[in-house]
Amino acid sequence: MEKLDPIKPDIFLSRMDSGIARLASRAFSLAWRRPRSVPALARLAAAQPAAARARAANRAQGVPVPAFMIVSVTRRCNLRCAGCYSRATGEREREEGRPGEMDSARLAGVIGEAASLGVSFALIAGGEPLVRSDDIFAFARANPGVAFPVFTNGTMIDDSIVKRLSRARNVIPILSVEGRRVATDGRRGGGVYDAALDRMARLRKAGVFFGVSFTVMKANAAELVSRDFVTELFEAGASVFFYNEYTPVEKGTEGYCVSSGERAALLSDLEALRREYPAIFLAFPGDEDKYGGCLSASRGFVHVAPDGSLEACPFAPFGDSSARDAPLAEALRSPLLAAIRENHGQLQETAGGCALWNRRGWAEGLAAAATDGS
């Protein structure tokens, strides 16, 4: 493929790189809670300057390498949560006749390429990603300078997985709950909340650095930032709290979304929690504002679907390239993703999670234009 022009400077890129370095350093500073994780977290923090230089060098060559890569390794899951975006997306992928999951060798290849290009964090998602636990631990061992947060419902974490997590300290389990028992079991199924607490206890006993994630909806937003709930999970051992606003990919679930006022209250509460607890609190898409808005399409992150398709965002799966049969660097040069980046100023966040999904008609128009121009 012919070399593209260098990526235009983005005044927020240096802020993003600094934010990544602070995030890694913050994780290292919290390692006193899990002393056995200190060496791995120290390596991750020390790797960030080199990763930032690699990203900058690749951008100068026209390859828009993001700091974060979200990798959905599967659509398979042992739960059936109400309003699951991954299940809805998987059904659409099957209707489109897309191929299945990448095999182990190609998946490992994509992760290795990402690491060499300067990706700092590879967020592993699903479905339930631990159905591919062998693959996850293999590529984590091969890339010790990359952090691998694994977003899991926790039910597949048994003693064997805990033992492997104790050895692969750059794999950071992030257990998903919806609030306490009523909210979690109501959306995910009976017994899931108690299972999550049990797995947290096992991870804490093994000294594993871990976190929790929540899907923020109108019904649970207040509980998720309540001091007694946060304290309960903090005392259970969680060091990372990830707040992800619900995106209504499944039709008929628009009423789950928080309003703009509820989002503002959530972000205000998170600022207070950051001051009160020695833990990491992250919000999506709320935290994007400090980096100039929507970070999809490789401004800050990109999504790799189970079949290798490179997409703007897991909640807005628009893309025109694939890492399945081509080098990742080549796939990142996607004309569609470039068009989304160049027009990201139009993606103002609103109630309803992902701004790009809320403007999917516009994104589909960009996709059609990119296809016509290819």
Buried (B, 14 or more C-beta within 10 A) or exposed (E): EEEEEEBEEBEBBEEBBEBBBEBBBBBBEBBEBBEEBBEBBBBBBEBBEEBBEBBBEBBEBBBBBBBBBBBBBBBBBEBEBEBBBBBBBBEEBEEEEBEEBBEEEBBBBBBBBBBBBBBBBBBBBBBBBBBBBEBBBBBBEEBBBBBBBBBBBBBBBEEEBBEBBBEBBBBBBBBBBBBBBEBBBBBBBEEBBEBBBBBBEBBBEBBBBBBBBBBBBBBBBBBBBEEEBBEEBBEBBBBBBBBBBBBBBBEEBEEBBBEEEBBEBBBEBBEEBBEEBEBBBBBBBBBBEEBBBBBBBBBBBBBBBBBBBBBBBBBBBBBBBBBBEBBBBBBBBBBBBBBBBEBBEEBEBBBBBBBBBBBBEBBEEBBEEBEEEE
